[in-house]
Each structure stands twice: as C-alpha cells, then as structure tokens.
Amino acid sequence: MSRLKKMPITPVPSLSSSTREQEDSLFSPRKTHHNLRELTMDARDAALDGDPGPMEPTSYQTLFSRLSAARDTLPAAYRDTFYQPLLNKVAELGPARFAQLLHQDPRREGSAGLLLDAAHAVLQNAERYEPVATDAFQEVVSDLVDGFLSAEDRRGVLPPDLGVLPPLVKWGNPDFGPYTWPVDATSSVLGIQAGIVSLPPAHARRGLLGWAALPHEAAGHDILNADSGLTAELSNAVYDQLKSSFPSLATYWADRIDESAADVLGILNMGPTAGLGLVGYFRGLNAAWGGGPVLRRDGPSEDTHPADVLRGYLAAATVQKLRFATGTAWGELIEREVDTDLNGRKLDLEGASVTRELAKSSADAVAQVLVTYRPAALEGHALGQIQNWRDEDEARVNRLARGLARGPVELAGELAEGTYAAHLVAAAVVAGLTPDADIPSVHSRMIRQLKQMHDANPMWSALAVPFRGSMARHRIYRPLQKHA
C-alpha cells in the first residue's frame, strides 16, 4: 500500500455503574425506540453540505509568508517536530517546484494534498478558522491518541517507532469525508513527526456522528501506523485464525486489516457509541451519495474497506468483548441494525456470495483476534489491554449525556475531574439517540465543552507536554475517597 494514502474512514468511586445508575441512563440499548434515524439524516445533511472550508494556499509567496508568521501560535511540542520541518520543506521547494507539485497532483490525493493539508493544519489554528470547533476537534484527536500512547495507559509497552505526538487537525475537502494522513506518510515525505486528521467543515455545525467516526482515524490509523510491523502482525494473525474455519474469507479480512483494526481500535477507545455511530454515519454517507440510508452489502475487490455490513458485524462483536456490563446489550442493538439493512439477503464480497451467518461468525473471529492478540510490535501486549471500555466510563457517559440533553454549557465540579474528550463525544451520541432529542443543540453543547477541555489541556500550554496522560502521578498509596 502506498505510504502516501489518506486513510478514510482511574476509576471514580462516586461514578459507579450500579443498577440504579443504569436505570437512570438517558438511553438504554435494550430499548427498541431510539433516534438513530434522525442522527443518520443529520449525517446525510452534513455530507451534502458543500462548504469547502478555507481556500487552498496555492500562492507560494503568500503561503511562505503566512507560515513564517505562524510559529508562535503552536505549542512548544509541535514547533521543532511539525512546524519547522514543514517550513523547511516549503523553503526547499521554492516557487517553481511548488507550482510543479500542485500541477502533478490536481486531485490532491498525493504529495500536494499532503503538503497543503499540513499547511492548513498550521494556518487554520494560527488564523483562528472556526476557533471554537477547531479547538474542540483538536481536543478529541489529542485525547484519542493519548488513550493509547500516554505513559499512564501504555505501561510495559515501548513508545511508538514513528512518533508520539497527537495529529494536528484541519477542516476541508468535504468530498473526501473524514480522513487522516498517518505519521508514516507525514514523516517520510515532509519529515514531520505527527499525523494530520481532517473533517469536512460542515461538522463544525452539524453531523454529530462524524465526530463519533474520529476514533477510527485518530485512535485507529494513526496508532496502527505509528508502530512498525504492527499492521502486518495483525493481518497475519487474522489470516491464521480464519484460514481453517473461514477459508473463503481469510484473505478478504487479512487484506483489509487497516480498516478493520482501525474500527476496533476506535471502539476500544470510545466504547459502544463508536460502533453504533459508524453504522449511522455510513448510512448517512450512502444516503447523501444516492444509495439510500442503508449499509452497503457489497465488497468489491478494489475497495480496501470491508463491506459496510461486515464492519457493522465487526463493531457488534467488538462491543460485546469490552469490559462493561451492558456490552452484550449494545452489541445486540448494533447487530439488529445491521440485520435490518441486510434484510435476509447475502453479501457480495469480491464476487462471492456470503451468508449472514458466515459474515457474522467471521467478524466475531476477527474481533477476537484484534482485541486479544499480543503482537511483538507492542511488546506482547494486546490492544484490548492498552485500552478498553469499562463500567466507570459508561457511568460517566450517562451522566454527561443527561447534562448535554438538559443544556449546561460548562463542565463543572465532579464531572470535570476525570472526563476526557472521548467521554464527551460518546455522551453526545447517547443524548442524540434519545427520542425527540434536539440534535443541533446537543452538538453545539458538546463542542463548547470540548473547547473548555482544550483550554485546560497542558499540552497546549507553554510547556512541551506530549499529552496530558504523560503527567500522571505515581502514588505509593491511594487515599480513600472523601464523601460529603
């Protein structure tokens, strides 16, 4: 696969997941009535929004001047690792070679697209494009990477081979949807030590499920590509597991390990809403592109993604392997939604007809490998060991969701301590799933609270902190929780 490829899509005792807490949840996966269709239409409307975002910086002199003025707008952690290599590369190109680069890549799918996206990631932050939403977006991406790479969560696992900085974010290219340039591409071409994640500009205002798709990019592709050999190990492990029981699908799954593992990594980091969110988001995209609000059941050979239906079954199986009490119920909800779109038909995978039973069973086997396999690239640690979803996470999300539905703008008190961006996005999806939810209001409140978190993030302070999880204190003894 080309290295120049965009990859599309402490426990808290007072937040226990008791039976009463679950009963008080704003949304229960056991209920048949929910708001997923409305969230899907919200995703469709975002996909139909043609806002291209800021214009491409195609004038060499203007671009160099704007970049030169932007240095001090980035935190210290990014100046020598992202900003300076980018500025050096632009200076090295000069006007003539810069113009030639743009001419050779008119669709912006190769080197020119990468260079311009890196420039946008610097300039949109420096020049305050969509300042609230951009900071919110950056907080989500930083948190998702923090979950896998911070000193607190990655104990016993060496730092990644290709950098530990979270990607920088930018808006643009609505026709491409959410995508990332992983660090292996950015480092090999531009010499910068962080990836880039992009969202269509409409998601600053609508398309809540697009935010739930971010774990696939930032906690998925950007993690997979940061450790040399990890993707190949996972692909081989999947093939070896499936070749006896599912010989007709072993190669199909193994060849699509990038996208499959990215889906699983996203769910490990953001929990069940990342899985259900993918179902609704794919439906919305398909509706916008003329195929109707359903998951596609075809998987042509040229598509590096598994068929939508397979990804749905993979999400359901992964959720059921998470470490929280209602995982089975959430997984069954996702599976029912997928079954509805399949509607008794068979899948068409590279021209072969595949039954629902075979598709579902193979997806479960793939999920088992991706959650539990211990690759050498991670020093023998499974992805599900490094990150997982627990009852404390689910309880926190339920409390945050009630707040997002009611309308408080600020995170305060007990909830502000220990809440991460992944919790907030998951909570927004839960609030949006509630019948009669005001989805635009939930979306707006989520962004404002994420912005509040970003303003308090030490990584974006004057200190060169790679991510806030790196500053975890290691106590010899934990004091008892004090109660009023």
N, C-alpha and C positions, 0 to 999 in steps of 0.2 A: 504494500500500500504506500502511496506517495506520502512523504513527510509533509508535503505542502497541501494537506487536505483539511478543510473545515470539518469538524465532527458535529453533524446536525443533531438533530436532536437524539455531680456529687449528690447523688440523690438528695432530696429535700424532704425531711420527715413531715412537714406541715402540708406537703402537696401529695399525700398518699393517694393510691388508686383504690380506695375502698369501694365496697358495693354501693354505698350511698353516693360517693363521688361519681361512679359510673352512671348511676340512675339519674344524677343531676346533669349529665352531659347534655350539651346543646343539641348534639346529633348522635344517634346511635346507629351503627352499621347494621343492626338487626331489623331496623325499620325499613319497610318497603317504599315509603313515600319520602322522597328527597328532591333536591334542587339541581341534580346533575345536568338535566337537560338545559336549564337556564344558564348554568355555568358553561356548558358547551356552546350555546348561542353567543355568550359573551366572548368566548374564544374565537368563534367564527367572525364576529364583528371586528375583533382586533386584527384578524388575518386579512380582512377586507379593507382595512384602513390603509390607505396608500401613503401615509406620511413617511417620507424617506429620511427624515432627520437632517442634520447639518450637511451642507454641501461638501463634496469631496475637495480636499485641499490639493488641487491639481496644478496650481502655480508654484513652481519651485521656490522662487524668492519669497513669496508670501508664506509658504509652508515653513521654510527655514527660519524666517523672522518670528513667526508665531511660536514655533517650538523653542527657539532660543529664549523667549520671554517666559516660558512656562516652567522652568526648572524648579523654582521655589514653591510651586503650588502642589508638588508631590511630596509625600512623606519621605523621610530620610532613607527608609528601607528600599525605595524604588529609584533613587537618583542615580546611583552607580550601577544598578543592576538592570534597569529598564530604560530610564530617560537618556543617560549618556550614550549607551550603545546605539540607541535609535538615532540620536542627533549625529553621532559619528557616521552612521551608515548613510544618512541623508547627505551629509557633507561630502562623503566619499563618492557618492553617485554624481553629484553636480547636475546642472540643468539639462544637458543633452542626454545623459544616461537615464535620468529620472523620466524625461519625456519618452524615451525608448521603452522603458519598463512599463509605463502606462499603456503605450500602444500595443505591446506584446500581450497584455492581459486585459482585454476590453471588458470581459465579464467579471473581473475582479475575483477570480477563483484561484489564483496562484500568487506569485510573488508580489505583484502590485496590490492585490487585495490585502495581503498580509501587512505590507508596509503602510498602506493607508489606514487600515484598522488600528495598527499600533499608534499611528499619529492621532487618530480620533480618540483613542483611549487616554492620551495625554491631554489633548486640546479640549475635549468636552468637559473634563474635570477642571482644567485651568480656566476656561472661559465660561464656566457655570451654565452649561446647557442642561436644562431640566434639573436644577441643582438639588431639589429635594428627592426626586425619584432616582437620580444618578447616585446620590449617597446611599439611598436605600438599597439599590441594586448592588452597589459595591459591598455593602454590609452582608447581604445574603451570600454573595460569592466568597467573600473572605471567611465567613463562618463555615460554609460547606467544606472548604479546603482545610480550615482549622480542625474540623472534626476528625480528619484522617492524618494530619501532619503535625499537630501540636505535640509538645513534649508530654502533656498530660495524657493524651489518648494513644500515643504511639510508643509506649514503654516497651522496650525489648526489640524494637524494630529500628533499624538504621534510617537516617534521613534519606529521602529520595535521591537518585543519582543526578537528576536534571533540575534541581532547584526546589526550594521550599516556599517561595513567595506565592500568595494567592494571585490569581489572574487580575488584571485590570479590566474594567468594563467599559463598554461603549454602546451607543444606540445607532441603528441604521440598517440598511439592506433588508427591508421588510419582506421581500420575496424569498429570502433565504431562511426566514424564521430564526429561532434561537440557534446559535452555533458557537463553537469555540475553536480557537487556534491553540492547541496544546503546546506545552513548553518545549517538546522536542522539535516542533516546527519553528517556533519563535527563536529558540537558541541556535539552531543550525543555520538559519537564514539571516537573522538580524543580530544574533549574539546577545539577545535579551533573556533574562532569567525568570520570566513569568509568562504565563499564557494570557490570552485575551478572550473574553466572553462577550457576545453581542446579543442584544434583544431588539426586536422591531420597536420603533419609537412609540407605537400605539400602546404598548404595555406600560408606559408611564401613566396611562389614564384608564385603561380597560384591559380585559384579557387576563383575569386573575390566574387561570390555570397555566398561563405561560410562565408565571413565577414558580409554580409547582414543578415545572419541567426543568428548572435551573439545576437541580441536583444531578440530572443526567449529564449535564455539561461539566459543571464545576466539581462535583463530587464523583463524577464518572470518568469522562475522557481525560480531564486534567490530572486525575490521580493515576489512571492506568498508564498514561504516557510519561509520568514522572519517574517511574522505576523501570530501568532497563530489564527486558526479558519477562516482565510480569504478564503482559498480554499473551505472549507465546506460551508461557506455562499454563495459563488458564485455558487457552484454546486446546492444548494437548490433553489437559485433564478432562475437559468436557468430551472430547473425542473418545478418549479411552473409556470413559464411563458409559457412553452411549453406543459404542460400536457393536456390543453384543446384544443388548436389549432393543436398541432402536437403530439398526444398521442403516436404514434408509434416510435417517435424519442426522446421523452423527456428523457428517461432513457439513451439512447445511448449517447446523448450530455452530460448529467449530469455526467455520469461515466467517461467521457474524459475531464473533466474540466481543469485538469492540463495542458494538451497540448493546448487546445482551448484558455484558458485565457493567456497562455504564448505567443501564436501567437498575440493576441490582444494587450497585453502589449508591445510587440516588435514594433508593428505598431504605437501605441501611442507615442513611444519614437523616432523612426527613420522615421516615415512617410510612404508614399506610396511605396517607393523602398523596404522597408522591406517586404511588401506584395507581390509585383511582384517578388522580389528576392527569396522568398520561392517557388513560382511556378517554376522558372527556376532551383533553386537548387534541388528541389525534382525530377524534370525531369532528371537532370544530374546524380543524385544518381541512379535513376531507370535505366538509360541507362548503367551506369557502372556495375550494378548488373544483367544485362541481360534482362531487361524488356522493353527496348526502351525508347527514350526521351519523355515520356508522364507521366501525372499524373495517379496514380492508382485510380480506381473507386471502389475497393473492401475494405470493412472494417470488417475483421474477429473479432470475439468476444475476442480473446486473445490479440489483438492489442490495447494498451492504447491510441493510436493516432486516431483521426478521419480519415476517408479515405482522401487521398490526394485531391480529387475533392471537398469534403466538406470543407477542410481547405482553398482551393482556393476561394470558395464562401464566406467563413467567412472573408478572407482577403479583398475581394472586398467590402463587406458590411461594414467592419470596416473603410476602407479608405474613403468611402462615408460619414461617420459620423464625420470625422475630420474637424477642423475649418480652412480650407484653400479653396481658390476659385476654384481650379481645382480638388478638391477631387472627384467630380462626374466623370470627365473625366478619372482620374486614376482608379477609381473603375470599370468603364466600360471597360477599357483596360484589367484589371485583369480578369474580368468576361468573356470577349471574349476569352482570352487564355484558361480559364478553359473549356468553351463550346467546343472549338476546340478539346480538349483531350477527352471530354465525347462523342462527335460526335453523339448526338442523342440517345445514349444508356442509360440504367438505372444503378443506383448504386446498389451494393450488400452489404448491411450493416447487418452483423450478420445473413446472410442467407435470409434476406428480401429484396425484390425488391423495390427501391425507385426512383421516377421520378426526373428529373432535377428540375421541378417546386417546388416539395416538399423539395428537398435538399436546393435549393436556398432560399426559404422562411424561412425555419427553421434556416439557417445560419444567415439570416438577424435578426431574433428574438434573437438569441444568441448574436450577436454583439451588439444589442441594450441594452441587459441586462449588458453585460460585460463592456460597455463604460459608462453607466449611473447609474447603481445600486449603492446605497450608503450603503456599509456594515458597521456594527458596529465595525468590526476589524480595520477599517480606520476612526473611529470616525465620521461616517456618510458622508464621502467624497467618491465620485465616482472616479474610476481610470481615467476617462476622464477629471476630474477636476485637478488631480495632474499632469498629463502630457497630452499634446496634440500637434498636428502639426498645425502651423499657417502660414499665408502668409509670415511673416518675415522669417520663416525657409525655406520655399520653394524658396523665392527670393535669400537667401544666398546660398542655394544648387545650384541654377542655375549659380550663379557667380563662385562658387568654381568649378563646373563641367567644365566651359569653361577654367579655368586655368589648370585643370588636363588634359584636352584634348590637350591643346597647349604645355604644358611641363614645367612650372615653378616648381622648386623643393622646394622652400621655401615659406611658408606663410608669408605675409608681409603686413604692412600698415593697412588699414581699415578692411580688411577681417580677419586679425589675431585677432582683438578685437571682442569677442563675438562668435567666431567659436568654436564649440565643435566637438568631435570625431564623433558623430552621423551625424553631417552635412557632414563631410568629406567622410564617408563611403557611405552615400546616394548620394553625388556628384559623387563619383567614379562609382557607378552603373549607374547614369544618363549619365555620359561620356561614359561608356561602352555600353549603349543602342544606342548610336548614330551610324548610319550606317557607316561602314568602320572604326570603332574605333580600335585603337591599344590597345587591352585589356591588354597584359602584361605590356606595358608602363604605362597605367593608374594605374594598380595595384601597380607597383613599386613606382610611384609618391605618391600615397595615403599613402603607408607605410612610406615613408620618411617624409611626412608632419605630419603624426600621431606621428612619433618619435620626431619631433620638438615640438609638443604639449606636449608630455610626459616629455621632458627635462625641460619644463617650468611649469609643474604641481606641485603646492606646497605640495601636498600630498606626493610626493616622494622627498621632501627636508628634511632638518634637523629637521623640526617641525612636531609634531604629529597632522596633519590636516586630519580628516576623509575623506573629499573630498572637491574639490575646491569650490563647491556651498555653503559650510558652511561659507565661508569668504565673503559673500555678505554684503555690507554696506547698512544700512537702513537710507536713507536720509530723512530729514524733507521736502525737496522740491527739485525737479529735475530741474537743469538748462536747458536752451534752448540749442539745438544742434547748434554748431557753424559751419558755412559753409564758405568755402574759397571765 
